[in-house]
Amino acid sequence: PALVGAWRRGRPWSRSLEPVALPEVDDAAAWRAGGVYAITGGTGELGLALAARLAPLGVRLALIGRTPLPPEDSWDTHLASAPDGDRTARVIRELRRLRTLGAEVITLTADITDPADTGRALSAVRERLGALHGVVHAAGVAGNGLVQTKTREQASAVLAPKVAGTLALAEALRAEPVELLVLYSSVAGAIGGLGESDYAAANAFLDAFAAAEDGRGRVAQRVVSVAWGPWRRDRWQTAAFADNPELLALMLRSRQTHGIGDDTGTAALARAIVAGPSHLYVLGRPLADLAAETAGPPASPATPVPSAARHPRPPLRTEYVAPRTEAERRVAEVWQDLLGIDAVGVHDPFFDLGGSSLVGLAVVARLSAASGVDLAAATLFERPTVAQLADLLDTDRPADAAPAPDVTDEAAARGERRRARGRRTPPRRRGRAT
Ligand SMILES: NC(=O)c1ccc[n+]([C@@H]2O[C@H](COP(=O)([O-])OP(=O)(O)OC[C@H]3O[C@@H](n4cnc5c(N)ncnc54)[C@H](OP(=O)(O)O)[C@@H]3O)[C@@H](O)[C@H]2O)c1
């Protein structure tokens, strides 16, 4: 598919993707036996998977992350008292396993977005392990939140490890370039992702950086950005969907079926390093399938709650007001269905009722489908009550008819409606010829 378009000197350009067939290679063709490698985000899931692959080559590894580990002489005590699922305990066990597999491993605490910290970390690697041969930049944080509601700070936090982090690494490497710099990117850079505008941009930066630097020898002789599709290993979705077990199960099933496994992923990485272009995608399933899954809200982000299993309306700052119009009744029913509440008042704020942004997307998708009116994904953030949403859907109401009275502060509500009318393009009815 054409992903990026540009107009240059009177001609249209588009970037497209081509499949590449890369020969199988031995790991030793991509990585030096006994070589020194630093992995940023090295104690994260994919960092540990790569470390395990490299360990039998007798490599010396520095795993760099922000979270400090307890001193080694207290590891046994930590393991003895760690609760189930403790992250530190898991990392300690993995580090021990790496050593038994043949690697020399140290961990370093550094914030890779800080140039001074990064410089110090790479100097420490050279001091403790010897001449540095390569860096794998796998540090990253998850994007999360609709672009309409994202703050500059939130987006900056997601951009930082990939943009500022890569620039900090480049600055530290310029004085003493290495053989290899691998950037862990994501297919989100090409196809986006729900709530991942910042994450997509951050990864697109990595891809462009590799294209600009590969083969120039300024930071490394070989610079390659590998944009991964979803792996089976993942902590981000598990954390993001912790409060939505049905959706989490759906996501985990998809990852188990289509996700990249450790052996496949790390073998593909070696092939990419030896014979790939400066930027490539490694996917567990066709790009078009991934793009289709990413294009809209997941098919069933919330499961309707049967009437008998619903809860009473919780105490709220608003008085209960029953739906007064057909449109309000329809909207309230969808909320009741998806929030599992037996009676939703027309002025009850969605998020005070326990609604999450994912359930909000399901509400919007349901109302769009039922009414034929295209609603933007962020509609609920702008119109968080049944009355406000119904006002938008009630397209049969004459333009000069008074909308249903709204929220507790009527003057503020009128102002909001005026602003919204000025702002909003009229909702589009689907399926009508224009
Ligand atoms: N897993 C997938 O399916 C997948 C798919 C496509 C791309 N990727 C990419 O692969 C990379 C690794 O992902 P993962 O699944 O292994 O995630 P992960 O388990 O969360 O590991 C990422 C690691 O990055 C570290 N980190 C974040 N910010 C940092 C900073 N400023 N300085 C130093 N370390 C920092 C984190 O450690 P601390 O919390 O200790 O800082 C964390 O351990 C990411 O860049 C991600 O975008 C993953």
The ligand as an SDF file (V2000), in Angstrom:
LIG
                    3D

 48 52  0  0  0  0  0  0  0  0999 V2000
    6.3010   -6.2750   22.1420 N   0  0  0  0  0  0  0  0  0  0  0  0
    5.8400   -6.0080   20.9420 C   0  0  0  0  0  0  0  0  0  0  0  0
    4.9020   -6.6510   20.4580 O   0  0  0  0  0  0  0  0  0  0  0  0
    6.4750   -4.9050   20.1160 C   0  0  0  0  0  0  0  0  0  0  0  0
    5.9690   -4.6930   18.8140 C   0  0  0  0  0  0  0  0  0  0  0  0
    6.5280   -3.6730   18.0420 C   0  0  0  0  0  0  0  0  0  0  0  0
    7.5740   -2.9220   18.5480 C   0  0  0  0  0  0  0  0  0  0  0  0
    8.0350   -3.1400   19.8240 N   0  0  0  0  0  0  0  0  0  0  0  0
    9.1320   -2.2840   20.2970 C   0  0  0  0  0  0  0  0  0  0  0  0
   10.0990   -3.0760   20.9300 O   0  0  0  0  0  0  0  0  0  0  0  0
   10.6830   -2.3640   22.0240 C   0  0  0  0  0  0  0  0  0  0  0  0
   10.6440   -3.2480   23.2740 C   0  0  0  0  0  0  0  0  0  0  0  0
    9.2900   -3.5170   23.5930 O   0  0  0  0  0  0  0  0  0  0  0  0
    8.8880   -4.5100   24.7690 P   0  0  0  0  0  0  0  0  0  0  0  0
    7.6410   -5.1860   24.3620 O   0  0  0  0  0  0  0  0  0  0  0  0
   10.0710   -5.2920   25.1750 O   0  0  0  0  0  0  0  0  0  0  0  0
    8.4960   -3.4430   25.9140 O   0  0  0  0  0  0  0  0  0  0  0  0
    8.9020   -3.4750   27.4740 P   0  0  0  0  0  0  0  0  0  0  0  0
    8.8350   -4.8580   28.0080 O   0  0  0  0  0  0  0  0  0  0  0  0
    8.0910   -2.4270   28.1260 O   0  0  0  0  0  0  0  0  0  0  0  0
   10.4130   -3.0040   27.4240 O   0  0  0  0  0  0  0  0  0  0  0  0
   10.7620   -1.6800   27.1440 C   0  0  0  0  0  0  0  0  0  0  0  0
   11.8350   -1.2720   28.0960 C   0  0  0  0  0  0  0  0  0  0  0  0
   12.2550    0.0570   27.7700 O   0  0  0  0  0  0  0  0  0  0  0  0
   12.7330    0.6440   28.9580 C   0  0  0  0  0  0  0  0  0  0  0  0
   12.6880    2.1000   28.8690 N   0  0  0  0  0  0  0  0  0  0  0  0
   11.6190    2.8900   28.5930 C   0  0  0  0  0  0  0  0  0  0  0  0
   11.9730    4.1730   28.6020 N   0  0  0  0  0  0  0  0  0  0  0  0
   13.3010    4.2040   28.8840 C   0  0  0  0  0  0  0  0  0  0  0  0
   14.2440    5.2420   29.0490 C   0  0  0  0  0  0  0  0  0  0  0  0
   13.8810    6.5330   28.9240 N   0  0  0  0  0  0  0  0  0  0  0  0
   15.5160    4.9190   29.3440 N   0  0  0  0  0  0  0  0  0  0  0  0
   15.8830    3.6290   29.4960 C   0  0  0  0  0  0  0  0  0  0  0  0
   15.0290    2.5950   29.3470 N   0  0  0  0  0  0  0  0  0  0  0  0
   13.7570    2.8850   29.0550 C   0  0  0  0  0  0  0  0  0  0  0  0
   11.8000    0.1140   30.0400 C   0  0  0  0  0  0  0  0  0  0  0  0
   12.5070   -0.0750   31.2250 O   0  0  0  0  0  0  0  0  0  0  0  0
   12.2050    0.8200   32.5080 P   0  0  0  0  0  0  0  0  0  0  0  0
   10.7330    0.7920   32.7170 O   0  0  0  0  0  0  0  0  0  0  0  0
   13.0270    0.2260   33.5640 O   0  0  0  0  0  0  0  0  0  0  0  0
   12.6780    2.1420   32.0910 O   0  0  0  0  0  0  0  0  0  0  0  0
   11.3640   -1.2530   29.5260 C   0  0  0  0  0  0  0  0  0  0  0  0
   11.9960   -2.2950   30.2350 O   0  0  0  0  0  0  0  0  0  0  0  0
    9.9040   -1.0640   22.1740 C   0  0  0  0  0  0  0  0  0  0  0  0
   10.6500   -0.0350   21.6260 O   0  0  0  0  0  0  0  0  0  0  0  0
    8.6510   -1.2910   21.3550 C   0  0  0  0  0  0  0  0  0  0  0  0
    8.2190   -0.0970   20.7580 O   0  0  0  0  0  0  0  0  0  0  0  0
    7.5010   -4.1150   20.6120 C   0  0  0  0  0  0  0  0  0  0  0  0
  1  2  1  0
  2  3  2  0
  2  4  1  0
  4  5  1  0
  4 48  2  0
  5  6  2  0
  6  7  1  0
  7  8  2  0
  8  9  1  0
  8 48  1  0
  9 10  1  0
  9 46  1  0
 10 11  1  0
 11 12  1  0
 11 44  1  0
 12 13  1  0
 13 14  1  0
 14 15  2  0
 14 16  1  0
 14 17  1  0
 17 18  1  0
 18 19  2  0
 18 20  1  0
 18 21  1  0
 21 22  1  0
 22 23  1  0
 23 24  1  0
 23 42  1  0
 24 25  1  0
 25 26  1  0
 25 36  1  0
 26 27  1  0
 26 35  1  0
 27 28  2  0
 28 29  1  0
 29 30  1  0
 29 35  2  0
 30 31  1  0
 30 32  2  0
 32 33  1  0
 33 34  2  0
 34 35  1  0
 36 37  1  0
 36 42  1  0
 37 38  1  0
 38 39  2  0
 38 40  1  0
 38 41  1  0
 42 43  1  0
 44 45  1  0
 44 46  1  0
 46 47  1  0
M  CHG  2   8   1  16  -1
M  END
$$$$
